[in-house]
């Protein structure tokens, strides 16, 4: 029997095509008609795998969540809770930075997305094992998601124009170097994220010492 000229349609092919479109042009560019045309199939063929465009975007978001490293939360991993949160946050932000256009979908929460739920489960489980009360572990998971997704929704440095005449010292006496931020975007944004992350973890370490006084709180103060 002759092989089909085009690969058979699959969920993975649809998600990959949608992800490429989201990365290149944003969420608004995705439509079932455009995806079908790009995949060389008829529109109704997509509905054998996804009922709606929103389901496709949810699958793209979950594919990004699957890129986040969770190894630091394994019970066999020797990292303390603070180091684990730090390393995970860097991995999570890297995945979002690579795919910033899908962040608004991810920011809604994991819902029923398997990879997203695995992330939430891993963080919560690791915090409880470290001695955090379940309620506090929930707050930590929420706090980290707010911080990481929020940092990926926009660039502080990119918010300034690359024009030294744009910020008149008479009006903005402290913004004489602001026009340089745009060209230093990556360094500024990464530095801001790391500064905020360390401050956040410092605060959590203080809470940990108060909430879990007998659980070797000093381990949570390591940097």
Secondary structure, DSSP 8 states (H G I E B T S, - for coil): ----SS----HHHHHHHHHHHHHHH-GGG--HHHHHHHHTS-HHHHTTT-SSHHHHHHHHHHHHHTTS--GGGSTT----HHHHHHHHHHHHHHHHHHTGGGHHHHTT--TT-HHHHHHHHHHHHHHHHTT--HHHHHHHHHHHHHHHHHHHS--TGGGS-S-TTSS-TTT-TT-TTGGGTGGGHHHHHHHHHHHHHHHHHHHHHHHHHHH-TTS-GGGGG--
